[in-house]
Each structure stands twice: as C-alpha cells, then as structure tokens.
Amino acid sequence: MLKDNKYFKQICSDIKNDYYWSDDWSEEFYIELAKAGFINTTYDTKKGLVLLPELQFHYALLDFKNLHITKKVKKLLDKNNYEFCINKKFDQVLKKISIQHKDNWLKQEYAELLKKLYIHNNKKRNFKIISAELICKESNELIAGEVGYIIGKTYTSLSGFSSREKKYDNYGTLQLVLLAKHLKKNNLEFWNFGHPYMQYKQKLGCKTYNRNEFLKRWDEAVEC
C-alpha cells in the first residue's frame, strides 16, 4: 500500500509541497492514492495529460451533526417536485459537469477512468465511485449532481454542477443537503470536501483541518 511506502511519511511532513504528478492511469493506483488521502485532478503538459494528486495543506470536513440547512433549502425540502437518486444517471452527471465547467480538470481521460472504476465498483474492495443526482419530477431533467467516492466510512467530493436556471435557485444546495442526509443514513462518519476556501462549504457546516489533523481522522475512518 502507498501509505506503507517509506517516502509517504516524507511527503506528509513536507509543508512546502502539496501537488505531485503521475502518468499512471491505472484503477489500482488511483485507489491507492485516494486511500492515502490524495485528491486527484489533472494537468496538461506538452507530452499529454497527467494525473495531479494533491495532499492538501488544509481540508474541509463535514461532520453530519454540524449540517446547516438554510430556510430557503428547508422550504425546498418540503416540496414534492424533485427526486434524489444515487447512481441512476452517472454518465449524464459527468457530461453535465463537463458542459458547465468547460475548462475544468475533469478531462476525457479522467472521465473514462471514473467510468471504469464505476463499472468495477463491486470488485473494488472498500472503494466505491458514486454519483448523486437531483431530478425534476415534472421534466425528468437532471438539475444538479456530483461525482465522488466512498472509502470506508468517508465520502469525498470530486466535482459537481447545478442548473443555472432561476427557477432552480438553491437546488444545488438542496442536492448537497440530501446527499449529506443519505451519507449519514448509511453510517458514514464525515464528508471530505477538499479545499476549504469556498464559502458554501463553511455555510453548510464544514470545519477546516490541517493536513496532520485530517490524516489522523482519515486513516481511522477509511479502514472501517
């Protein structure tokens, strides 16, 4: 395992660097990186796209007891005009993310890797790719969603989208709240949101952990 590698301790204690790169696009290596606490994005080089694992300096974690639901989202929760699903429209979620975030890191190679991991979910012990979807009942339109992975008792977000139509204001946050409730119901311990700098994460109830604090909680939870 990557965490048992003698160089991993050096990486963890390196307070000057957080990004690394690799041209290994295998499912097994990706899972090992994820289990060690890296969050993977991508980077375009002259020789092609590479995987960009990041062992962040700080992480935003949501303990579900701290979930904060705004009044606007509480009103949406009471409506019966949506359906929340897991893994019903996986490919569509990836496509919507790509359309909404045209210049993001979720390039075609990465999307194909996620699809392989998703197909092999039942064969990958203690690692599962999921998509969370919010669907309009009237139109059957996918209006918000995200992709991430479950390891042990943790869930990590990778990327997501929400409709920009005014009639769907706050439905992106509704999807996050519904996913948090789903994860709590399934006995997960916390949600790893990655970088803590976006304000919506704090409003949702996330707390910021430095790398050492994060890894201590992470190592205990992913082995469950």
Sequence and secondary structure as in RCSB ss.txt:
>XXXX:A:sequence
MLKDNKYFKQICSDIKNDYYWSDDWSEEFYIELAKAGFINTTYDTKKGLVLLPELQFHYALLDFKNLHITKKVKK
LLDKNNYEFCINKKFDQVLKKISIQHKDNWLKQEYAELLKKLYIHNNKKRNFKIISAELICKESNELIAGEVGYI
IGKTYTSLSGFSSREKKYDNYGTLQLVLLAKHLKKNNLEFWNFGHPYMQYKQKLGCKTYNRNEFLKRWDEAVEC
>XXXX:A:secstr
 GGGSHHHHHHHH SS  B  B    HHHHHHHHHTT EEEEEEETTEEEEEEE  SEEEEEEGGG    HHHHH
HHT  SEEEEESSSHHHHHHHHHHHSTTSS  HHHHHHHHHHHHTGGGSTTEEEEEEEEEETTT  EEEEEEEEE
ETTEEEEEEEEE   GGGTTHHHHHHHHHHHHHHHTT  EEEEE S SHHHHHHT EEEEHHHHHHHHHHHHT 
